[in-house]
Amino acid sequence: MEENAIIQTLNVSVGEALKRNQDGYRAIYALLITWEERDDPGIALEVERFENFLIESVGAIVTPYQIPSQDPQIELQETLSGFISKNRHTAEESLFLIYYSGHGDKGGSEKRSIWTA
């Protein structure tokens, strides 16, 4: 997908979330996932801008998270579980956003996604 198409799709999605929040989400929780060791120095600024937008525009409760190089799968699974578990008391009335900034792969014959740095 072309970069402009991705940006346009994200804008539409966020716009829809804003409309629904006016109808009364109890809270909007956002987990912004990046890699501790980045291969693109511009990522930090991109994520910071997105974080500020979420906080200022929709009052989101933002949790930045950097996937470590040591035991990344275990650490990420624990973080995702904790993110949902910590906020489960409002889950039915809340919006959960998970933003991942990194690369992905098909995962071979297992038909699952693999997140990579």
CORQUI-V877916 format. One line per field, one symbol per residue. ss: DSSP state (@ for helix, = for strand, . for the rest). burial: + if it has 24 or more other C-alpha atoms within 12 Angstrom, else -. Layout:
# CORQUI-V877916
ss=???
burial=???
This chain:
# CORQUI-V877916
ss=..@@@@@@@@@@@@@@@@@@@@....=========.......@@@@@@@@@@@@@@@@..=======....@@@@@@@@@@@@@@@.@@@@@@=======..===..@@@...===.
burial=-------------+--++--------++++++++++------++--+--++--+---+-++++++++--------+--++--++--+------+++++++++-------------++
